[in-house]
Amino acid sequence: MGILTQAIETVNNCLWGLPMILLLSGTHLFTTWKTGFIQRKIPLAIRLSLSRGKSSAGDISPFAALSTSLASTLGTGNIIGVGTAIALGGPGAVFWCWLTGVFGIATSYAESLIAIRYRVRTGDGTMLGGAMYALERGLHLKPLAVLFALFGVLTSFGIGCGVQVNAISAVVSPLVRQAAEASPRLSAFLEGCPELPALAVGLAAGLITCAVIFGGVRAVSKVCERLVPFMALFYLLGCLAVLFMNRAFLGKALALIIRSAFTKTGALAGGMTGSGIMLAARYGVSRGLFSNEAGMGSAPIIAAAARTPNPVRQALIASTATFWDTVVVCLITGLVLVSSLLSGSPAVSGTASAAGGLSGGELTSAAFAQIPVIGRPILVFGIITFAYATILGWSYYGERCLEYLCGKRALFPYRFLWILVLVFAPVIRLELVWSISDTLNALMALPNLIAIFLLSNVIEKDTRYYLKHLEEEN
């Protein structure tokens, strides 16, 4: 297992080195320019996301599509992922993660626009779209379309399934063992079967997910539409409570995040080692993509299912997912973690002393432990709901990619395999799952970025035409 992990990490160092950082950042800047700095239309996009809009062709409402997109992006990347980025790349990683989100709004808009523009209607009336259809119908690049769909299916089992259920297990299993300590027999039984709590978590996740995904896109979007606003608000209230407690260190935390993004930092309180600019950028950008998925081509798959009169309207709505996910939630999480390190709170310092340094998950847990009594329950609830919502969203992405490759006949076996992965993924080492997910993220992004670049003139033309009418209506 150690050799496999090392091999995957070597591949990641190549895929997520300077070339990928430049390619992803360059795409964000390029689409920002091509769309006339579409980020300035975020207020309009938010208004559109809350309006009913006109009845149009599609499977689900614009808000349901946005909720499902947010369900897949508001995952462990916002909680554990940000902590991991800080632990490995230093406080400067928060800046690069945030900047990836700001400019990623344009890429999210662009990839959603072409996904909707080239979507197709199946014989049963279902709307299908995504980078695979843009590559095939807009550019006639069938081999790249197949590669994107293939990587999409594989990625769904990593970023959308294995990582998420592993994260749920990581917070629930210790609670099960702690509760078992009250019963000597149960405690002894669990010592003889150490993997049992993790398998129980996987089984529970599999059963709950099974009840939803077999209902199709409408069932998935209906659950996400109700779950996402509640879970996001609950988590943000917890973050705001920590920020209030660390209010004396917020200015220093923000200054440190910006300064360390461009300089080598020394060790911080809490046992965290220093890092250089490249490490900060590498982990900030990769975790930014993991969090908001701008450039990956995943979120446009659900955007293409929305009822919308034109591609620009829904593309604007889809771009707000990146705004909420990274520009808002990831930044707040980063400030929570860095301010907690600077505060030298007993919760953070004590955990660091016991562990000899903080990992991403330990750092996040220690930061929320500052809230008396309910701190860690808020974090546990946040991780479980965020991860479960991501599982639902990515199950849909994987299905659509597989349907493009093999047709509807492959959906039932896929859903069955998805449930199996949910059950057994919790016993896999989390570090290996994260590494595999990083690799698949990059491989999925490449065909999608090619589609964005080659269809950039179409994106620019449609944006100018439809945006004028949208502004007149609103």
N, C-alpha and C positions, 0 to 999 in steps of 0.2 A: 504493500500500500504506500509505503514511503517513496519508493521509486516512481510509482504512478503520479503521486502528488508532485514530486520534483519535476517530472517530465511535463506535466500540465502547466506548472508554474513557469517553466522555461518557455513554453509556447505563449503563455500570457505576456511574458516580458517582451516577446517579439511583437505580438498583436497590439499590446497596450503600451508600446514604447512611443518615442517621439513621432513616428509616422502617423499612428492612429490619432494621437492627440492633435496633431496638426490637421489631419483630415477632418476630424469631427468638429474642431474649432473653426476650421476654414469653411465647412458647410454651414455652420451656424451664422458666420459673418456673411457668407455669400447669399444665403436665403434672406437675411436681414436686409441686405442691399437690394436684392431682386424684388422683394415685396414692399419696398419703400418704408422700411422700419415698421413692420406690422405690429410690433410690440406696443406702439402708441395707440392701437385700437383695442387694447385689453379692456378698457371700460365699456366699449361697445360690445365686445365679445361676452362680457359678464352679463350685460343686459339681455343679450340674445339668448344666453343659456337659461335665463329665468323666464323668458317669454314663451308662450305656447307656439307661436308661429303659424304659418299656413299649413293646411293639410296637403301632404305631398307623398310621393312614392317612397316606400321604406318599410322596415319591419318594426322599429321601435321609435319612441319620441327622442328628440335631440337631447333632452336632459337625461333620459335613461341611458343613451349612448355615452354621454359625458360621465355619468355615475359609474358605468361599467369600466370606462377608461381609467377613471380615478381609482376604482377598486383594484385594478391591476398595477397601478403605479404607486398608490399609497400603501406600500408594503413594508417589509423589514428594512428596505433600503433607506427609509426615512428615519428609522429608529436605530437598529443595529448597524446598518450600513454607514450612516454618518459617524457613529462611534468608531467603527472599524477604520474609516478614512482618516479620522483624527489620530487614532492610535498608531496607524502605519505611516501616515503622511504629515502628521503634525497639524496644528491649528490652521495653517494656511490652506489645507485641503478644503476647509469650509468655504473659503473665498472662491476657489476654482469650481467647486460643486455649485455654488450659487451663480457664478458667472455662466457656467454651462446651462443653467436653467434660464437665465435672462435671455441669452442669445438663442437658446434652444427653442424658445417660443416660436421663432420664425421657422425653424426646421420642422417643428411639430405641425405648424400651420401648412407648410408646403407639402409635406408627405400626406397629410389628411386630404388636401385639395385634390391631388392626383389620384388618391385612392377612391374618392367619391366620383371624380370625373370619369374614370374608366371602370366603374363598377358594372356588374352584370346582374340581370334578373334570371333566376333559374326557372325551370318548367313549373315548379310549384309556387312561384311567386316570391321566393326568398331573394333578398339582395345580398350579393357577395362582392367584396372589394378588398383592396390591399395592394401592396407593392407588386405582388405577383401578377395581378391583372394590369397594373400600369406598365410593367415591364413587357408583358406579352402584347397587350392591345395598343399601348401608346408608343412602344419602341420596337416591337417585334423581336424581342430578345427572350425567346422561350427558355433557353438553357439557364439564363440568370433567374428567370421567374421560378423555375423548378428548384434551383439552389436556395433561393429565398424561402420558398415554402418548406423545403426539407429542413433547413436550419431553424425555421419557425417551429416545426413539430418537435425537433430535438430540444430547442430552447425552452419550450413550454414545460417539459419535464424537469428542467433545471431551475431556471429563475422563477417559473410560475408554480412549481409543484414541490420539488425536493427541498429547495431552500426554505420555502414558506412553512411546510409542515415540520421541518427540522427546527426552525425557530420556535414554533409552538411547543414542540417537545422540550426544547432547551429551557423554557420557563415553567412548563407544567410538571415535568418529571421530578425536579427537585422538590416541588410542593407535595407531590404524592409520597415521596420518600420521607419527607418531614412529617407528614400526617401519619405515616405508618409507624413512626417511632413510638407512638402511644401504645401500640400493640406489639409485644415482643415476638409473638408468633408470626405476625404479618411482616415485621421488620426482618426476621430471620429468613422468611420465604423470599422476600425481595432481594436479600443479599445473595441467595442461591440463584436467582433469576434477575440479574441486574438490567437486562434489556426489556423486561416486562412492562415497566411504566411507559417507555418510549413506544413499544408496540401497541399498547392500549391507546395512547394518544393518536397514533396513526390509524388505528381501527375506528376510533370515534370520528376523526376527521374524514375518513373514507365514507363512513355511513352518512354523515351529514351532507357531504358534498354530493354523494350519489343521489340523494333525494332532490337535488336542484338541477344538476347538469343534464340529467336525462329528460328534463322538461324543455331543453332547447334555449335559444337566445332570449325568448320572452321571460322565461322563468329566471334565468341568470340575471337579466337586467332589472327585473322586478325586485329581487332580493338586494341587489347592489344599490338601487335607487333609494331603498329605505335604510340600508346599513351605512352607506358611506357618509352622509351628512352627520349622522349621530356619532359615529366612531371618530371622525375627524375633529368635531367640536369637543368631544370628551378628552381626547389626547391633547389638543391645544390648550384647554383649560388647565391641565396638569403642567404643561410647559410654562404657561404664564405664572402659575403659582411658584415654580422653581425660580423663574426670572425675577419675580418680586422678592424672593428671599435673597437672591444674589444681586440685587439692584445696585449695590455699591461697586460691583465689579463689572458691570455691563460695558462701561466705556473702555476699560482696560481690555476686556475680552474682544471687543470689536477692533480695537487698535492692534491687538496681537494677531488676530486673524488676517488683517490686511497686511501687516508688516511681515509676517512669516510666510506669506504667499510669494514674496519676492526675495527673501533672505533666508539663510540657514538659521534655524532656531536651536536654542539649547534645551536642556531638559526642563520639564515643568513639574509642578507639584503633582502628586498622584502617581509618581513612578514612570511618567511618560518620557521616552527618549526624544531627542531632537531629530530634525529631518531637514533635507535640502529642498530646493525649489522643484526639481524634477519629481521627487517623491510626492510632494504636496500636489503638484499638477496631475501626476499619474493617478493617484488614488482619488483626488477630488473629481477629476473628469470621469473616471471609470465608475465611481459611485454615483456621480450625477446622472450618467446614462442609465445605470442600473435603477436609479430612483425614478426618473421621469421618462426614460425610454425614448427621448427625442432623438431621431435619427435611426432608430432600430426598425421602425416600420410596423410595430405591433399595435399601438393605439389606433392607427387609421383603419385597421380591420373592422373594429366596432363602429367607428365613425361612418364607414360606408354602409352600415345597416340602418342609419338614422333616416327619418323622414325629413327631407329638406328640399326647398325649391331650387337651390343652386349650390354648387360645391363650396363657394366662398363662405356662405353663411355657416354651414356646419364645420368647415375648417377653422373658422374663428372660434366657434364654441369649443372645438377639440383642443385648440391651443391653450385654453384656460386651464386645462389639466396640468400642463407643465408649469404654469404660473403658480397655481395653488400648491402643487406637489413640491417643487424645488425652491422657487423664489420665496415662498412663504414658509412652508412646513420644514423643509431642510434647513433653512437659515435659522429659524427659531430653535430647532433641535441643536444645531451647532452652537448657538449662543448659550443654550442651557448647559451643554457639556463643557465648553471652554470656561465659562464663568464659574462653573462648579469646581473645575481644576484650580482656578486662580483663587477661589475663596478659601481653599484648604479646609473644607468642611470635614468633620470627623467621619461622615459616611464615605466620602471619597478617599481620604487619607487612610482610614482603617482598612478598607478593602484593598488598597494598593499595598499596604504593608503586609497583609496576609497573603496576597497573591504574588508579591514581588514585582508589581507593575500591573497596569490595567489593560485588558483587551477591550475591543469595542463594546461587546455586550456587558462586560463588568462595569465599564465606564458609564454607560447609560443607566444601568441598574443602580449604581452608586449615586448618580445625580438625582434620580427620582426618590431615592431613599431619604433625601433631605426633607421631603414632605412627611410630617408625622403620620403614622398609622396607615394612611391611604396611599402613600407615594408609590410603593412597589405594586400594590393591587392595580393602580391606574396604568402602570407600565405593562403589567401582565395582560390586562384587558386590552390595551392598545396593540400589543404584539399579536395577540390571538385574533382580534377582529381585523387588523390590517392584513395579516397573513392569510386569513380565511377569504377575505374579499379578493386578494390577489389570486388565490387558487381558482376562484370562480371566473374571474376575468380572463386569466390565461388559459383556462380550459376551453373557452370559446375561441381564442386566437389559434390554439393548436388544432381545434376541429376544422376551422376554416382553411388553414394551410393544408391539412390532410385531405380535406374535401377537394381542394384544387388538384392535388396529386392523384388521388385514388377514387374520388366520387363519394357519394353518401354511404355506400356499402361499408366503408371503412370506419364510420363513426362509432358504431357499437363496440367493436374491438378496441378502439382508441379509448373510449370512456371506461371500459373494463380495465385496461392497462393503467389508465390514470388513477383509478381507485387503488390498484395494487401498489403503485409507486407511493401513494399517500400512506399506505399501511406500513410499508417496509423502509421508506426513506429515513425515518427518525433514527434508525440504528447506524446510518452512515455518518462518517466524520464530517462535521460542518465545514471544516476548512477545505476538504476535497470538493464538496458540493459548490462552495463559493467559487473555487478556481475553475471548475467546469463551466459554471454559469458565465463567468467573465469571458472565457474562450468562445462560447456559443453566442454571447452578446455581440462580440466583434464580428464573427462570421455572418451573423444575420444582418448586421448593419451595412456591410459592404455592398451587397446588391441594391439595397434600398437607397443608399447614398448615390449610387450610380444613376438610379432612376430620377432622383431629385435634380442632379446636375444636368442630365440630358433633357429633362422636361422643364427646365427652369424658365424658358421663354413662354411656355404654355402657362406656367404658374403666374408669371408676371402679367401676361395678357388678361387672364381670367380675373386676377386680383383687381386690376384697374377697371375692368368692365363692370363686374358685379359689386365692387365696393362702393362705387358711385351711387348705385341704386339702393344699396343697404343704408347708406348715410342719409339719403333722401327720405327713406321710410322711417328712420329712427331719429 
